[in-house]
């Protein structure tokens, strides 16, 4: 892919950084802040992103892009995990905006 346009290579690098960090962000959502595992969850994707940067032969300035995309991937992962956990706790229909079964939109119980 090194023969491709620089913009295509930069998009590919950003995609690698985001995709590598989403599952790590999901894991990080369960960890105590500043614990050793928390640091690992933040830094574990660095070798993959460096390898992608070298394979795609992008300039050194692309490090800033890869860091920004890694942060975005972490944030997406945390939000997805929190949403998943909220759905588990709320049970059926949680987070969908639909009223629970057996109730009307106004919150009053249906007369039977």
Buried (B, 14 or more C-beta within 10 A) or exposed (E): EEEEEEEEBBBBBBEBBBBBBBBBBBBBBEBEEEEEEBEEBBEBBBEBBEEBBEBBEBEEEBBEBBEEBBBBBBBBBBBBBEEEEEBEEEEEEBEEEEEEEEEEEEEEEEEE
